[in-house]
Amino acid sequence: MPQHVPRGNFGPNVAATVTLLSSFGRLSQRMIATLLKDLFDLESSDGQISRLQCFGRKALLAGCDEIAADIRNSASVNIDETGWRENGLKAWLWTVVGRLGTLFSVRTSRSRALATDLLGDQFRGIVVSDRYSAYSHLEGPCHQFCWAQLLRDFQAMIDRGGCSAEVVVVLKQCGQELIHHWNRL
């Protein structure tokens, strides 16, 4: 078999499908196995799905350097991390959206050092993120909080009531209007 064909029961098309369902679909291994069974009558275990995910990641590594370069040269990026399982162990799926590409990276940590590694230590653009402490070193005009989270915070303040609720209602309306105009753009 050619070197690019994975060893085992499944070929490159199934590996590509699993990679797509894992990344864009953000589906669990169990859900992917169920879909493979329902759609293609293919039996697979969670372990097999994990192996195919690993194969897909290795196949995509060549493009990762190009995406990482785009991220590091972008005027602004959005970054976030979410819990993930890798070979039964706790990990995080980091997502960094740049000008032309989106980098997905599964790592065993969610530290400031890792955020700096993904952005590059020379990154001078604007970083849009949540308030997680790994981004606390980004100060002033280099760091913007995610508007979706700000709107949720505004709603929580409105729900809490009190004298500040009137002001926060206006803040929330302004934020929603800003997002509306951005979507139109």
DRENPAGU-715294 format. One record per residue (C-alpha): chain; x, y, z. Coordinates in Angstrom, 2 decimals, always signed. Example, Ala and Ser with C-alpha at 12.3 -4.5 7.8 and 13.67 -1.06 7.14 Angstrom:
BEGIN
REC  dopa       xx       yy       zz
REC     A   +12.30    -4.50    +7.80
REC     A   +13.67    -1.06    +7.14
***
This chain:
BEGIN
REC  dopa       xx       yy       zz
REC     A    +0.00    +0.00    +0.00
REC     A    +1.18    +3.56    -0.61
REC     A    +2.62    +5.28    +2.45
REC     A    -0.26    +7.81    +2.70
REC     A    -2.86    +5.05    +3.14
REC     A    -3.49    +4.31    +6.82
REC     A    -2.92    +0.80    +8.07
REC     A    -5.97    -0.95    +9.46
REC     A    -9.57    -1.47    +8.46
REC     A   -10.24    +1.99    +7.01
REC     A    -8.77    +3.95    +4.14
REC     A    -8.05    +7.66    +3.63
REC     A   -11.68    +8.58    +2.88
REC     A   -12.88    +7.30    +6.25
REC     A    -9.92    +8.98    +7.97
REC     A   -10.80   +12.26    +6.22
REC     A   -14.47   +11.89    +7.23
REC     A   -13.50   +11.27   +10.87
REC     A   -11.15   +14.27   +10.80
REC     A   -13.91   +16.46    +9.37
REC     A   -16.49   +15.28   +11.91
REC     A   -13.99   +15.82   +14.75
REC     A   -12.93   +19.31   +13.77
REC     A   -15.79   +21.04   +11.97
REC     A   -18.51   +18.88   +13.49
REC     A   -16.92   +18.93   +16.97
REC     A   -18.44   +15.50   +17.56
REC     A   -17.36   +13.05   +20.22
REC     A   -15.67    +9.78   +19.30
REC     A   -18.78    +7.86   +20.29
REC     A   -20.97   +10.08   +18.09
REC     A   -18.58    +9.68   +15.14
REC     A   -18.64    +5.89   +15.56
REC     A   -22.45    +5.99   +15.59
REC     A   -22.53    +8.10   +12.42
REC     A   -20.10    +5.79   +10.62
REC     A   -22.37    +2.88   +11.52
REC     A   -25.60    +4.67   +10.53
REC     A   -24.32    +6.25    +7.33
REC     A   -21.87    +3.67    +5.97
REC     A   -22.55    +0.50    +8.00
REC     A   -18.97    +0.66    +9.33
REC     A   -18.29    -0.79   +12.78
REC     A   -15.65    +1.10   +14.75
REC     A   -14.60    +1.54   +18.36
REC     A   -13.73    +4.75   +20.19
REC     A   -10.09    +3.62   +20.04
REC     A   -10.27    +3.23   +16.26
REC     A   -11.81    +6.69   +15.95
REC     A    -8.99    +8.10   +18.09
REC     A    -6.42    +6.40   +15.84
REC     A    -8.08    +7.84   +12.72
REC     A    -8.14   +11.30   +14.34
REC     A    -4.41   +10.97   +14.99
REC     A    -3.81    +9.91   +11.37
REC     A    -5.85   +12.88   +10.12
REC     A    -3.89   +15.28   +12.35
REC     A    -0.58   +13.98   +11.01
REC     A    -1.80   +14.33    +7.43
REC     A    -2.73   +17.97    +8.05
REC     A    +0.50   +18.99    +9.80
REC     A    +2.07   +20.28    +6.58
REC     A    -0.56   +23.01    +6.33
REC     A    -0.29   +23.92   +10.02
REC     A    +2.93   +25.90    +9.51
REC     A    +1.24   +28.05    +6.86
REC     A    -1.78   +28.63    +9.12
REC     A    +0.47   +29.43   +12.10
REC     A    +2.35   +31.99    +9.97
REC     A    -0.97   +33.57    +8.94
REC     A    -2.07   +33.75   +12.60
REC     A    +1.17   +35.42   +13.64
REC     A    +0.91   +38.00   +10.84
REC     A    -2.79   +38.80   +11.31
REC     A    -3.83   +42.23   +12.54
REC     A    -6.27   +40.55   +14.92
REC     A    -7.05   +37.01   +16.06
REC     A    -9.74   +35.28   +18.09
REC     A    -8.51   +32.62   +20.50
REC     A   -10.27   +30.16   +22.79
REC     A    -9.76   +26.75   +24.34
REC     A   -12.19   +24.06   +25.37
REC     A   -11.95   +20.74   +27.17
REC     A   -11.03   +17.73   +25.03
REC     A   -10.17   +14.06   +25.44
REC     A    -7.04   +12.67   +23.82
REC     A    -6.36    +8.96   +24.19
REC     A    -8.54    +8.93   +27.30
REC     A    -6.61   +11.79   +28.92
REC     A    -7.73   +15.34   +29.61
REC     A    -6.55   +17.86   +27.03
REC     A    -7.70   +21.14   +25.47
REC     A    -8.66   +22.00   +21.95
REC     A    -7.22   +25.44   +21.22
REC     A    -8.75   +27.42   +18.38
REC     A    -7.04   +30.49   +16.93
REC     A    -8.76   +32.33   +14.08
REC     A    -6.54   +34.55   +11.95
REC     A    -7.00   +36.56    +8.77
REC     A    -7.00   +33.64    +6.34
REC     A    -6.96   +30.49    +8.43
REC     A    -8.07   +28.82   +11.62
REC     A    -5.64   +26.80   +13.69
REC     A    -6.96   +23.90   +15.78
REC     A    -4.43   +22.47   +18.21
REC     A    -4.96   +19.78   +20.83
REC     A    -2.64   +20.35   +23.79
REC     A    -2.30   +18.94   +27.28
REC     A    -2.24   +22.38   +28.88
REC     A    -4.14   +25.65   +28.80
REC     A    -1.36   +27.87   +30.11
REC     A    -0.16   +31.37   +29.26
REC     A    +3.02   +29.86   +27.79
REC     A    +0.92   +27.80   +25.39
REC     A    -1.17   +30.81   +24.35
REC     A    +2.08   +32.68   +23.66
REC     A    +3.43   +29.70   +21.73
REC     A    +0.34   +29.61   +19.49
REC     A    +0.36   +33.38   +18.87
REC     A    +4.13   +33.71   +18.69
REC     A    +6.05   +35.76   +21.22
REC     A    +6.35   +38.62   +18.71
REC     A    +2.59   +38.92   +18.05
REC     A    +1.62   +42.60   +17.98
REC     A    -1.99   +42.41   +16.78
REC     A    -5.23   +42.50   +18.71
REC     A    -6.28   +39.36   +20.58
REC     A   -10.00   +38.74   +21.14
REC     A   -10.61   +36.25   +23.94
REC     A   -12.57   +35.46   +27.05
REC     A   -11.28   +36.48   +30.47
REC     A    -9.27   +33.32   +31.09
REC     A    -6.05   +34.10   +32.99
REC     A    -3.81   +32.74   +30.20
REC     A    -4.58   +35.98   +28.34
REC     A    -4.17   +38.36   +31.30
REC     A    -0.69   +39.39   +30.15
REC     A    -2.29   +41.04   +27.10
REC     A    -2.98   +44.60   +28.10
REC     A    -4.63   +47.72   +26.82
REC     A    -5.36   +48.06   +23.13
REC     A    -3.83   +44.62   +22.39
REC     A    -6.65   +42.74   +24.09
REC     A   -10.39   +42.81   +23.49
REC     A   -12.94   +40.73   +25.35
REC     A   -15.33   +38.60   +23.31
REC     A   -18.58   +40.49   +22.67
REC     A   -20.74   +37.39   +23.13
REC     A   -19.40   +37.05   +26.67
REC     A   -19.82   +40.75   +27.36
REC     A   -23.46   +40.57   +26.25
REC     A   -24.03   +37.61   +28.58
REC     A   -22.44   +39.61   +31.41
REC     A   -24.71   +42.57   +30.63
REC     A   -27.75   +40.27   +30.74
REC     A   -26.65   +38.86   +34.10
REC     A   -26.36   +42.40   +35.46
REC     A   -29.83   +43.23   +34.13
REC     A   -31.27   +40.07   +35.71
REC     A   -29.64   +40.98   +39.02
REC     A   -31.54   +44.29   +39.00
REC     A   -30.70   +47.29   +41.08
REC     A   -29.82   +50.83   +40.10
REC     A   -27.15   +49.81   +37.57
REC     A   -29.63   +47.78   +35.49
REC     A   -30.84   +50.87   +33.60
REC     A   -27.31   +51.70   +32.43
REC     A   -26.56   +48.07   +31.54
REC     A   -29.72   +47.84   +29.40
REC     A   -28.28   +50.65   +27.27
REC     A   -24.86   +48.96   +27.16
REC     A   -26.45   +45.72   +26.00
REC     A   -28.46   +47.52   +23.29
REC     A   -25.31   +49.28   +22.07
REC     A   -23.43   +45.97   +21.98
REC     A   -26.21   +44.30   +20.02
REC     A   -26.31   +47.22   +17.59
REC     A   -22.54   +46.97   +17.12
REC     A   -22.83   +43.26   +16.30
REC     A   -25.72   +43.98   +13.91
REC     A   -23.60   +46.52   +12.01
REC     A   -20.62   +44.18   +11.95
REC     A   -22.79   +41.41   +10.48
REC     A   -24.05   +43.80    +7.81
REC     A   -20.46   +44.71    +6.95
***
